[in-house]
């Protein structure tokens, strides 16, 4: 994540992003959640390719990681909620823009 911050390399971010989420999901040791994550990840891949906020996500991931490493559960939780809320807003915005494009006869 630090290398992404320095290089702004989107391809590297995409690789590390999946690893980041996988590590957290796998730490749940819940096979249902892990299976759901894997299925969902495949389905949202098209949205992720159009996401321009990857540097912001990278910063949010760093805050989560640093809070976890510092064993600061309160800050990790707070950083996670901020990240989830931002991703939710961006996803809904992207879906809405995609729908507008389709209605205008455009191609995604």
Residue pairs with C-beta under 8 A, 6 or more apart in sequence:
1 16
1 20
1 58
1 61
1 62
1 65
2 62
3 9
3 12
4 12
4 13
4 16
4 54
4 55
4 58
5 55
5 58
5 59
5 62
8 55
10 54
13 54
13 55
13 57
13 58
14 48
14 54
17 48
17 54
17 57
17 58
17 61
18 41
20 61
20 65
21 37
21 41
22 37
25 33
25 34
25 37
26 34
28 34
44 91
46 108
47 91
47 94
47 95
50 94
50 108
51 57
51 90
51 94
53 86
53 90
56 86
57 83
57 86
57 87
60 79
60 82
60 83
60 86
61 83
63 75
63 79
63 82
63 83
64 76
64 79
64 80
64 83
67 73
67 75
67 76
67 78
67 79
68 76
98 108
101 107
101 108
102 108
